[in-house]
Structure formats: structure tokens, C-alpha cells
Amino acid sequence: MGLPILGETLEFLKPHSSNSMGSFLQEHCFRYGKVFKSHLFGAPTIVSCDLELNMFILHNEGKLFETSYPKPIHGILGKYSLLLVSGDLHKKLKNIAVSFSSSSKSTPEFLHWVEKLSLSMMESWKNRREVSFCKEAKTFTMNIMVKHLLSIKPEEPLAAEILHDFATYMKGFVSLPLYIPGTAYTKAVKARARLSSTVKEIIEKRKKGNAGVVAKKGEDFLDVMLSKQKLSDEETVSIVLDILLGGYETTSTLMALIVYFLGHSPNAFQTLKEEHQAIAENKKEEETLNWEDYKKMQFTCHVICEAMRCGNVVKFVHRKALQDVKFKGILIPSGWKVLPMFTAAHFDLSLHDKPLDFNPWRWIHVQDKEMSKKVTPFGGGPRLCPGAELAKIVIAFYLHHLVLSYSWKTKADDFPLALPYVEFRRGLAMEIQPADYERINVRRRRSP
């Protein structure tokens, strides 16, 4: 159970390559099996590296288990965060997040905005030989989200302020929870307060300007929430920040992982490029990408899924047993913390052939239902990520223009680290070369 008070928490959180289980899980699974006990985050804990038990835990949310994040995280997320609330309030707020994702993913206006920003980034690289991809990806995803959610354009100073505060927010998200001036945790709490204040000001202006007005087509999602949903201002702020956080951090991290793996897999890069060449060649020069094009991006979806499995944007989630729970001879005592480890299942030899290899082709003959039994990057049960499909669409459209515009090489000493959130220490610096593909350049010049 490790040291007094600290238990094995420091060893558990020790940075390691995100496309591996890490030494803690490897050693403990070898000694004790896929399910073992420890003392983590200040509590006795059951750690599950078994996919079947993980899914049992996730699908019994609110019945046998409840969310149980360490108290310091509450100070950063706020009491109405989707990660923390439960019961009817969770259902209400999650339905709003699902509505955002569902209403956005196939609308021409949203898809056009994603493509426009993708083309803008490709154009900004035209005279460069090296880019820091993580920074570019975070700016890209934040600009998409603030425009569609709050109608804030990338060139507005407020967009840069929000981006800066979210960067500070994430650095303190899993830092040591010391509320002392100058620490990452303190800076994160203050950044969250600034973000909350920014959104509140926007809400107040909307309420004064749109009193009694029903949201119309073309207005942003905040207008839709204010006109249709009966939420308190605090709940509205929280759901806006949750959507921004999900769209900004996890989507940009997944984009970076895909670029990293493609840079080390020339066969996957070439197959992906050929799929997008075929899509581009079947479109008129003035046509932009649409929902039908996305449905043709089948290998692209395999690449995204494999990057999620290998890269592990989310390593684990926090749960607590509400009562004594028995599962296949295992007893989980009431009140104990439970950590379903997604990473371990993603590298399980019994589920995946050569699990350490990046191999998008492994998903070609796998149906969605079968896939959910092998990989859980978006969680499961009532807390399944509501923006999963939207993130895939954004990334697919971005990849379309990236692989047709450039080829790249990443630095040998830059790889994804689990801290436990994923980060590239050098920001995924990569050397780029223009692709030899003229048709997409013509489309870029003519795109509105």
C-alpha cells in the first residue's frame, strides 16, 4: 500500500511514454494480476486493468459507483462541472453538451468554419520549415470552439485571452494542490475564475440585448442555451467551460498524437493521403468539404481510433464504491476509490495483436460495437464523452488538408508523455515540406 498518507501516488503519477502502460502498471500487474489494491490520492484504492471490470464500473455509475475526483480538483473545475456532478443535474447538463455536439457536427456552417481554419493554418505554414505543432493545434481547436460557442473570432483580443487562461488552467489541473502564491495550482484556480468572469460578462450582455428573443439559425450555441434551457448563470458558465475544455484540450492532444504516429508510420501516412486525394479529386474546385465527404473517410477514422488506443489522451477516471461490490470473485469494499485504467486495456495482449504497434488496419473489419469492447478512449456508461463524434469530424477535416498540403518529420527525442495528461516536452516540433499535390493548392486559393 506504499508510504503513509502518500501511499503509492508519486510512483503511480511518475511520467512515462503515453504509448505504453508505464512501469507502475507493468510491475503491479506482473506481481498481482490485472486487478490490485493500492493507496492512491489519499485513499485505499482498487486499480483495474481489466477491460470487463472497467466497463462494469462505468456502466454502473450512480448505482454501485459514483464519481470521486480528489477535492483539490473541485477548486479548479467548479462545483457544476460535468466531471463532478451526478444524478439529475448530470443528466441535464450532459444533454446540453450532447445537443451542442449533435447540432454542430453536420451543419454546413460549422463544417465550413472548420475547413476555413484548417486552410488558414496550412497557408500560414507556407514559408516555414519547422512548426511547433502542439501550440498550433491548441490555437486551432480553441478558435473553432469560441467562434461556434460564443461568436468570438480568432482575431479578437478576447480569443487570445481565453487561450492563455486555458493553457494556465491545464498546467495546474494535475499539479500538486498547494494553494500558495506562484504555484501551478493557484494559477489554475485564478485562471478558472477569470474564464468564469469572462463568460458571465458575455451572458449578461446577451440577456440585455436578447430579452425575449428566440434563438435563430446562425446564432451561436450560447444563444440557443439562453433561449431554450432553464439554467442558472453558474450552470451555464460551467457547461460552456466544460465544452471549451473538451474541445480545446483533448481534441488538440489527439491531433498531436495522430501527427506523431503518422510521422513514424509512412505506410499509414500514404494510405491516408490516397484516401483524401480520392475525395479531393471528386470535388469541383469551388466545393468545400461536407458531411458526405466525412462518411467517406473510413481509413481516417481507423487512424483516429488507433491513435486514441496507442496515445491514451485519458489514462484513467476516478470512481468510488457506494457499497460492497463483488465481481468475478473480486471484492471492492464500500467507500474505496476505484480507478479503471483505460491505458492497460489498450495494451492488453489478449485484446490486441502486437498492442505496442500503431496499426490502423486492425480496425478495418471491426464493427463499432465490437470496437467498444476493445478500446475505451471516451469512457463509457452515462459519462461517455458527449463530444466524441464532433472531435472526430474536426480532426478528419483537418487531416484532409494537412496530408494533402505537407509531409513532415518529428524530432527523435520528442514523444508523448503521460503526466498523467499527455504532453510533448518539445511541443512536437516538426520539420515540414510542401506536398506535391497541386489540385488541393488550387482549392485553397479559391476557398472563401
Legacy VTK file of the C-alpha trace (Angstrom):
# vtk DataFile Version 3.0
C-alpha trace
ASCII
DATASET POLYDATA
POINTS 448 float
0.000 0.000 0.000
3.041 2.276 -0.147
4.077 5.116 2.174
1.889 6.590 4.953
-0.568 9.228 3.645
1.053 9.416 0.182
0.706 5.688 -0.453
1.962 4.922 -3.968
0.634 8.129 -5.555
4.002 9.572 -6.611
5.054 6.301 -8.225
1.643 5.995 -9.902
1.922 9.519 -11.374
5.542 9.124 -12.493
5.803 10.389 -16.109
6.174 7.754 -18.799
5.607 7.384 -22.519
1.857 7.637 -23.123
2.054 4.889 -25.752
2.946 2.389 -23.022
1.460 1.172 -19.746
4.265 2.666 -17.709
6.441 0.858 -15.170
3.948 1.164 -12.264
1.157 -0.731 -14.025
3.504 -3.215 -15.678
5.174 -4.173 -12.382
1.948 -4.309 -10.366
0.062 -6.333 -12.991
3.004 -8.768 -13.175
3.074 -9.190 -9.383
-0.642 -9.052 -8.501
-2.699 -9.505 -11.680
-4.941 -7.139 -13.634
-6.839 -6.013 -10.516
-4.942 -4.992 -7.388
-5.219 -2.759 -4.331
-3.092 0.254 -3.518
-3.280 3.581 -1.676
-3.652 6.468 -4.133
-4.743 10.111 -3.886
-5.121 9.778 -0.118
-7.470 6.767 -0.133
-7.391 2.953 -0.250
-7.882 2.109 -3.915
-8.756 -0.737 -6.254
-6.886 -0.371 -9.560
-8.495 -2.181 -12.500
-6.503 -3.030 -15.622
-9.256 -5.421 -16.716
-11.474 -4.131 -19.544
-14.514 -6.159 -18.459
-14.358 -4.813 -14.900
-13.735 -1.297 -16.230
-16.901 -1.411 -18.312
-18.849 -2.847 -15.345
-17.712 0.120 -13.234
-18.534 2.708 -15.899
-21.970 1.261 -16.677
-22.970 1.121 -13.013
-22.450 4.834 -12.418
-24.972 6.079 -9.841
-25.908 2.527 -8.817
-22.806 0.832 -7.431
-20.226 3.576 -8.061
-20.017 7.352 -8.152
-17.524 9.874 -9.484
-14.843 10.644 -6.895
-12.211 13.141 -8.013
-9.778 14.487 -5.391
-11.152 17.561 -3.605
-8.473 19.942 -4.936
-9.718 19.296 -8.486
-13.107 20.692 -7.440
-11.420 24.047 -6.864
-10.294 24.095 -10.493
-13.334 22.582 -12.216
-16.079 24.275 -10.204
-18.972 22.534 -8.466
-21.167 22.269 -11.594
-18.598 20.576 -13.836
-19.834 17.529 -15.750
-16.928 15.572 -14.291
-18.172 16.183 -10.759
-21.970 16.442 -10.716
-24.227 13.386 -10.618
-27.870 12.336 -10.805
-30.480 14.542 -12.465
-28.159 17.553 -12.666
-25.580 15.498 -14.579
-28.267 14.292 -16.994
-29.494 17.844 -17.580
-26.043 19.305 -18.217
-24.877 16.359 -20.291
-27.963 16.630 -22.526
-26.925 20.202 -23.303
-23.392 19.083 -24.218
-24.832 16.300 -26.402
-27.126 18.831 -28.047
-24.113 21.033 -28.846
-22.281 18.122 -30.443
-25.303 16.803 -32.355
-26.395 20.180 -33.684
-22.868 21.106 -34.777
-21.393 18.039 -36.408
-23.354 18.009 -39.682
-24.298 21.672 -40.156
-22.705 23.294 -43.234
-21.855 26.453 -41.255
-19.812 24.573 -38.655
-18.105 22.290 -41.173
-17.231 25.257 -43.359
-15.693 27.066 -40.372
-13.556 24.020 -39.522
-12.336 23.819 -43.117
-11.684 27.554 -43.315
-9.478 27.470 -40.199
-7.700 24.347 -41.483
-6.878 26.077 -44.756
-5.775 29.189 -42.908
-3.283 27.173 -40.871
-1.925 25.431 -43.980
-1.443 28.827 -45.607
0.350 30.221 -42.530
2.952 27.443 -42.815
3.723 28.205 -46.468
7.133 29.812 -45.909
8.110 27.848 -42.824
10.307 24.789 -42.475
9.532 23.941 -38.846
6.434 24.302 -36.682
5.615 23.620 -33.041
2.546 21.522 -33.660
1.046 21.391 -30.161
0.812 25.171 -29.992
-0.722 25.326 -33.478
-3.261 22.600 -32.678
-4.391 24.252 -29.441
-4.875 27.602 -31.151
-6.812 25.867 -33.938
-9.200 23.965 -31.636
-9.787 26.935 -29.322
-10.598 29.201 -32.276
-13.150 26.666 -33.521
-14.831 26.354 -30.145
-15.011 30.041 -29.140
-16.379 31.014 -32.551
-19.103 28.363 -32.629
-19.972 28.585 -28.955
-19.566 32.303 -28.221
-19.160 34.017 -31.640
-15.672 35.219 -30.736
-13.477 35.481 -33.844
-9.795 34.398 -33.793
-8.525 37.921 -34.437
-10.342 39.367 -31.397
-8.104 40.006 -28.321
-10.594 38.098 -26.150
-9.832 34.882 -28.083
-6.131 35.169 -27.172
-7.012 35.885 -23.529
-9.204 32.783 -23.303
-6.500 30.657 -24.941
-3.882 31.906 -22.453
-6.131 31.253 -19.454
-6.943 27.727 -20.644
-3.223 26.968 -21.038
-2.661 28.081 -17.426
-5.743 26.153 -16.333
-4.445 22.882 -17.808
-0.935 23.217 -16.332
-2.427 23.261 -12.840
-5.064 20.630 -13.476
-2.998 17.713 -12.155
-0.320 19.650 -10.278
0.311 19.356 -6.545
-2.732 21.023 -4.909
-0.868 23.677 -2.959
-2.813 26.936 -2.743
0.279 29.070 -2.319
1.068 32.146 -4.451
3.064 31.225 -7.533
2.189 27.510 -7.695
0.662 25.979 -10.842
-2.427 25.002 -8.832
-3.020 28.548 -7.557
-2.538 29.971 -11.046
-5.042 27.434 -12.406
-7.692 28.334 -9.824
-7.273 32.021 -10.677
-7.351 31.291 -14.425
-10.616 29.418 -13.970
-12.049 32.382 -12.080
-11.060 34.719 -14.933
-12.620 32.395 -17.503
-15.796 32.222 -15.435
-15.916 36.011 -15.191
-15.420 36.368 -18.960
-18.290 34.024 -19.756
-20.541 35.687 -17.158
-19.977 39.078 -18.791
-20.907 37.641 -22.192
-24.065 36.079 -20.714
-25.131 39.361 -19.100
-24.676 41.261 -22.377
-26.685 38.620 -24.265
-29.524 38.746 -21.742
-29.758 42.521 -22.002
-29.628 42.516 -25.791
-31.804 39.480 -26.495
-34.529 39.680 -23.884
-37.476 37.639 -25.084
-35.815 36.797 -28.408
-35.860 33.165 -29.559
-32.560 31.917 -30.982
-32.496 31.752 -34.757
-30.470 29.774 -37.239
-26.972 31.213 -37.476
-26.742 32.326 -33.851
-24.180 30.650 -31.620
-24.807 27.898 -29.101
-24.808 30.240 -26.120
-27.850 31.977 -27.635
-29.506 28.581 -28.016
-28.836 27.751 -24.356
-30.120 31.083 -23.110
-33.317 30.847 -25.166
-34.204 27.190 -24.567
-32.566 25.982 -21.369
-33.608 26.841 -17.823
-30.178 27.055 -16.244
-28.713 29.257 -13.551
-25.874 31.537 -14.637
-23.395 29.313 -12.741
-24.636 26.211 -14.540
-24.446 27.966 -17.902
-20.889 29.148 -17.219
-19.855 25.662 -16.157
-21.261 23.906 -19.224
-19.635 26.498 -21.515
-16.250 25.942 -19.848
-16.692 22.155 -19.974
-17.416 22.272 -23.715
-14.470 24.608 -24.299
-12.171 22.391 -22.233
-13.214 19.214 -24.043
-12.984 20.803 -27.469
-9.684 22.525 -26.739
-7.502 20.180 -24.716
-8.499 16.642 -25.655
-9.055 17.362 -29.357
-5.756 19.210 -29.791
-3.881 16.491 -27.888
-5.384 13.791 -30.092
-4.408 15.788 -33.199
-0.815 15.920 -31.950
-0.784 12.175 -31.258
-2.049 11.434 -34.775
0.627 13.651 -36.327
3.257 11.946 -34.173
2.205 8.404 -35.099
1.813 9.232 -38.805
5.316 10.707 -38.767
6.602 7.303 -37.668
4.360 5.238 -39.972
4.968 6.095 -43.659
2.599 3.334 -44.860
-0.289 4.708 -42.794
0.514 8.244 -43.980
0.463 7.174 -47.633
-2.795 5.217 -47.291
-4.401 8.183 -45.543
-3.166 10.575 -48.213
-4.567 8.393 -51.003
-7.989 8.362 -49.323
-8.046 12.158 -49.190
-6.714 12.549 -52.719
-9.656 10.489 -53.960
-12.096 12.726 -52.051
-10.476 15.937 -53.346
-10.391 14.738 -56.949
-14.123 14.022 -56.921
-14.993 17.580 -55.922
-15.256 20.706 -58.052
-12.644 23.359 -57.398
-15.083 25.693 -55.628
-16.696 22.977 -53.484
-15.899 22.660 -49.783
-15.974 19.513 -47.659
-19.327 18.299 -46.357
-20.952 15.587 -44.250
-20.989 13.130 -47.160
-17.227 13.564 -47.567
-16.711 12.760 -43.892
-18.593 9.481 -44.281
-16.085 8.503 -46.993
-13.119 8.990 -44.634
-13.101 5.413 -43.363
-9.339 4.892 -43.061
-9.139 8.329 -41.430
-11.472 7.083 -38.688
-9.277 3.999 -38.239
-6.223 6.268 -37.839
-8.050 8.358 -35.232
-9.186 5.286 -33.281
-5.719 3.723 -33.334
-4.106 6.967 -32.166
-6.565 7.058 -29.250
-5.692 3.477 -28.351
-1.935 3.960 -28.612
-1.695 7.514 -27.287
-4.199 7.467 -24.402
-5.415 11.032 -24.054
-7.318 9.945 -20.925
-5.402 7.418 -18.847
-7.973 6.703 -16.121
-11.003 8.099 -14.289
-11.859 8.379 -10.576
-14.747 6.406 -9.064
-15.801 5.269 -5.573
-17.779 2.203 -4.491
-21.150 3.093 -2.912
-21.441 -0.361 -1.319
-19.549 -3.620 -1.181
-19.321 -4.838 -4.772
-18.438 -8.361 -5.879
-17.275 -9.024 -9.424
-15.954 -12.430 -10.501
-14.574 -13.247 -7.082
-13.178 -9.754 -6.513
-14.452 -7.721 -3.558
-14.453 -3.936 -3.853
-15.143 -2.610 -0.336
-17.701 0.135 0.189
-16.116 3.615 0.241
-12.929 2.555 -1.538
-11.681 4.554 -4.507
-11.729 2.667 -7.837
-9.532 3.559 -10.828
-10.491 1.970 -14.177
-7.222 2.136 -16.177
-8.009 2.634 -19.871
-4.307 2.507 -20.762
-3.854 -1.043 -19.509
-6.772 -2.396 -21.555
-5.452 -0.640 -24.664
-2.164 -2.572 -24.399
-3.698 -5.895 -23.360
-2.226 -8.755 -25.444
-5.431 -10.749 -25.093
-7.368 -7.940 -26.816
-4.884 -6.551 -29.342
-2.320 -8.268 -31.564
1.076 -6.543 -31.142
-0.524 -3.820 -28.980
2.511 -1.523 -28.973
2.386 -1.192 -32.778
0.500 1.694 -34.395
-1.664 -0.242 -36.844
-4.841 1.483 -38.144
-5.605 -1.532 -40.344
-6.535 -3.551 -37.229
-9.911 -1.727 -37.210
-10.918 -2.303 -40.855
-13.164 -5.322 -40.168
-14.195 -4.308 -36.649
-17.732 -3.039 -36.106
-18.436 -0.151 -33.716
-19.996 -2.405 -31.058
-17.025 -4.783 -31.190
-14.610 -1.853 -31.073
-16.181 -0.561 -27.843
-15.280 -3.887 -26.250
-11.598 -3.381 -27.071
-10.912 0.316 -26.691
-12.418 2.917 -24.326
-10.809 6.298 -25.101
-14.076 8.157 -24.484
-15.036 6.314 -21.306
-18.398 4.568 -21.146
-21.766 4.368 -19.475
-23.651 7.564 -18.501
-20.409 9.567 -18.620
-19.458 8.607 -22.178
-17.848 11.711 -23.706
-20.657 13.716 -25.380
-18.327 15.349 -27.926
-16.641 12.205 -29.248
-18.127 12.277 -32.763
-17.684 16.031 -33.100
-13.974 15.740 -32.279
-13.551 13.047 -34.941
-15.132 15.255 -37.600
-12.961 18.262 -36.733
-9.824 16.106 -36.861
-10.853 14.348 -40.094
-11.387 17.659 -41.915
-8.103 18.990 -40.589
-6.216 15.852 -41.664
-7.691 16.168 -45.156
-5.843 19.432 -45.730
-2.754 18.526 -43.721
-1.838 15.333 -45.602
-2.560 16.924 -48.993
-0.522 20.020 -48.171
2.521 18.759 -46.286
4.737 15.860 -45.283
6.704 16.045 -42.029
9.321 14.582 -39.725
9.253 14.811 -35.941
12.270 15.090 -33.650
13.617 11.757 -32.431
13.715 12.876 -28.798
10.153 14.275 -28.752
7.475 11.767 -27.809
4.139 11.813 -25.907
4.474 11.728 -22.132
1.725 10.766 -19.671
1.957 13.297 -16.814
-0.809 11.824 -16.464
-2.283 14.218 -19.059
-0.433 13.888 -22.372
2.234 16.404 -23.282
5.156 16.644 -25.709
8.122 18.170 -23.904
9.343 19.917 -27.048
5.832 20.818 -28.182
6.054 18.283 -31.050
8.459 20.331 -33.148
8.374 19.016 -36.701
10.103 19.721 -39.990
7.614 20.231 -42.829
7.805 20.028 -46.610
5.112 21.082 -49.098
3.327 18.104 -50.638
3.478 17.559 -54.375
-0.242 17.878 -54.926
-1.379 20.842 -57.000
-5.151 20.363 -57.005
-5.554 20.988 -53.280
-3.439 24.153 -53.635
-5.884 25.397 -56.252
-8.801 24.692 -53.889
-7.016 26.501 -51.078
-6.551 29.662 -53.141
-10.174 29.703 -54.212
-11.721 28.728 -50.895
-13.812 31.548 -49.355
LINES 1 449
448 0 1 2 3 4 5 6 7 8 9 10 11 12 13 14 15 16 17 18 19 20 21 22 23 24 25 26 27 28 29 30 31 32 33 34 35 36 37 38 39 40 41 42 43 44 45 46 47 48 49 50 51 52 53 54 55 56 57 58 59 60 61 62 63 64 65 66 67 68 69 70 71 72 73 74 75 76 77 78 79 80 81 82 83 84 85 86 87 88 89 90 91 92 93 94 95 96 97 98 99 100 101 102 103 104 105 106 107 108 109 110 111 112 113 114 115 116 117 118 119 120 121 122 123 124 125 126 127 128 129 130 131 132 133 134 135 136 137 138 139 140 141 142 143 144 145 146 147 148 149 150 151 152 153 154 155 156 157 158 159 160 161 162 163 164 165 166 167 168 169 170 171 172 173 174 175 176 177 178 179 180 181 182 183 184 185 186 187 188 189 190 191 192 193 194 195 196 197 198 199 200 201 202 203 204 205 206 207 208 209 210 211 212 213 214 215 216 217 218 219 220 221 222 223 224 225 226 227 228 229 230 231 232 233 234 235 236 237 238 239 240 241 242 243 244 245 246 247 248 249 250 251 252 253 254 255 256 257 258 259 260 261 262 263 264 265 266 267 268 269 270 271 272 273 274 275 276 277 278 279 280 281 282 283 284 285 286 287 288 289 290 291 292 293 294 295 296 297 298 299 300 301 302 303 304 305 306 307 308 309 310 311 312 313 314 315 316 317 318 319 320 321 322 323 324 325 326 327 328 329 330 331 332 333 334 335 336 337 338 339 340 341 342 343 344 345 346 347 348 349 350 351 352 353 354 355 356 357 358 359 360 361 362 363 364 365 366 367 368 369 370 371 372 373 374 375 376 377 378 379 380 381 382 383 384 385 386 387 388 389 390 391 392 393 394 395 396 397 398 399 400 401 402 403 404 405 406 407 408 409 410 411 412 413 414 415 416 417 418 419 420 421 422 423 424 425 426 427 428 429 430 431 432 433 434 435 436 437 438 439 440 441 442 443 444 445 446 447
